[in-house]
Amino acid sequence: MKIHEVIITSCDKANNHHIAPMGINIIGDEVIVRPFKPSKTLDNIRETKSAVVNFIDDVRVFAGIVTGAKRKWGLKKIRGDQVMRLDDTNSYFLLRVNSENDDQVRPKITCDILDKKMYRPFLGFNRAQFSVIEAAVLISRLGMIPMDKIYKELEYLKIGLDKTAGKVELEAWSWIEAKLQNFEIENDS
Ligand SMILES: Cc1cc2nc3c(=O)[nH]c(=O)nc-3n(C[C@H](O)[C@H](O)[C@H](O)COP(=O)(O)O)c2cc1C
């Protein structure tokens, strides 16, 4: 099934917001979100029954969160709802949970789209943006997949990065490299 890489914003009842990259499915007027257990995103969606899908072309948000280089990003209120959107998102879908299929590893949460808004056209990912998203997925799995696979894939992804990156993508890549270095130092014993 086709997966869109997005940023999910969610909050708990006490209004503590959380931002996380996720892959979602869009089927007509429904969105399926599949957060792993345990995750803050899952807890929040269960608590408030809502979330926002942010479609954003600033790939630093993906890299910043999974590397820990920058976890906080500007948020803006959506009129009439508690959960906020990314300030700089190109567009968003506001979701309300419709049903949940629980699972030991990765529950499947089906949501209705209550509202959609577009602020800036999404011009499509270039190769550098694609490389950062792929690298962010690899980094989010550090310790779970073999290091030689990570190095090999990063080396390949760097080709597209070197050919097409702007300042934003280079900054995101520097966070990926720093995270990898720290991971190597921490695990070199
Ligand atoms: C592009 C991308 C897609 C991801 N998709 C998912 C996903 O569908 N489900 C998930 O649980 N984590 C996914 N992750 C990893 C989460 O973003 C990461 O583990 C995050 O910390 C989620 O946990 P949290 O809600 O507790 O922050 C993805 C990461 C990236 C970079």
PDBQT file of the ligand as one rigid body, heavy atoms in Angstrom, charges set to zero:
ROOT
HETATM    1  C1  LIG A 201      10.337   8.961   7.371  1.00  0.00    +0.000 C 
HETATM    2  C2  LIG A 201      10.050   8.296   8.678  1.00  0.00    +0.000 A 
HETATM    3  C3  LIG A 201       8.885   7.517   8.813  1.00  0.00    +0.000 A 
HETATM    4  C4  LIG A 201       8.559   6.902  10.024  1.00  0.00    +0.000 A 
HETATM    5  N1  LIG A 201       7.396   6.186  10.140  1.00  0.00    +0.000 NA
HETATM    6  C5  LIG A 201       7.037   5.688  11.340  1.00  0.00    +0.000 A 
HETATM    7  C6  LIG A 201       5.776   5.035  11.503  1.00  0.00    +0.000 A 
HETATM    8  O1  LIG A 201       4.969   4.891  10.577  1.00  0.00    +0.000 OA
HETATM    9  N2  LIG A 201       5.467   4.584  12.744  1.00  0.00    +0.000 N 
HETATM   10  C7  LIG A 201       6.318   4.747  13.807  1.00  0.00    +0.000 A 
HETATM   11  O2  LIG A 201       5.966   4.347  14.925  1.00  0.00    +0.000 OA
HETATM   12  N3  LIG A 201       7.514   5.331  13.667  1.00  0.00    +0.000 NA
HETATM   13  C8  LIG A 201       7.888   5.806  12.475  1.00  0.00    +0.000 A 
HETATM   14  N4  LIG A 201       9.109   6.437  12.333  1.00  0.00    +0.000 N 
HETATM   15  C9  LIG A 201      10.000   6.546  13.516  1.00  0.00    +0.000 C 
HETATM   16  C10 LIG A 201       9.425   7.583  14.482  1.00  0.00    +0.000 C 
HETATM   17  O3  LIG A 201       9.333   8.858  13.922  1.00  0.00    +0.000 OA
HETATM   18  C11 LIG A 201      10.244   7.668  15.756  1.00  0.00    +0.000 C 
HETATM   19  O4  LIG A 201      10.486   6.411  16.285  1.00  0.00    +0.000 OA
HETATM   20  C12 LIG A 201       9.528   8.520  16.755  1.00  0.00    +0.000 C 
HETATM   21  O5  LIG A 201      10.373   8.704  17.841  1.00  0.00    +0.000 OA
HETATM   22  C13 LIG A 201       8.151   7.929  17.149  1.00  0.00    +0.000 C 
HETATM   23  O6  LIG A 201       7.999   7.744  18.516  1.00  0.00    +0.000 OA
HETATM   24  P1  LIG A 201       7.314   8.855  19.458  1.00  0.00    +0.000 P 
HETATM   25  O7  LIG A 201       5.903   9.097  19.014  1.00  0.00    +0.000 OA
HETATM   26  O8  LIG A 201       7.389   8.251  20.828  1.00  0.00    +0.000 OA
HETATM   27  O9  LIG A 201       8.183  10.071  19.302  1.00  0.00    +0.000 OA
HETATM   28  C14 LIG A 201       9.452   7.046  11.133  1.00  0.00    +0.000 A 
HETATM   29  C15 LIG A 201      10.625   7.819  11.001  1.00  0.00    +0.000 A 
HETATM   30  C16 LIG A 201      10.925   8.418   9.780  1.00  0.00    +0.000 A 
HETATM   31  C17 LIG A 201      12.165   9.255   9.671  1.00  0.00    +0.000 C 
ENDROOT
TORSDOF 0
